[in-house]
Amino acid sequence: MQVAAKFGSIFSLRVGYDKIVLVSGYEWVKEVLVTQGDYFLDRLISPPFKEVFQGN
């Protein structure tokens, strides 16, 4: 939450060639995943993030 306090509830950053959007707070996470979820279904998952978050 310290990052959200400094940069806001929604912000983006670049990691290599990938642009990452970070969302903080229950209402914004709900908005992104539930209300706007169709926009995020087909998003590209980069191999490094897939390895980290899926434990492969």
Beta strands, then each sheet from edge to edge (+ up, - down):
strand 1: 10-15
strand 2: 18-23
sheet 1: 1+ 2-
end
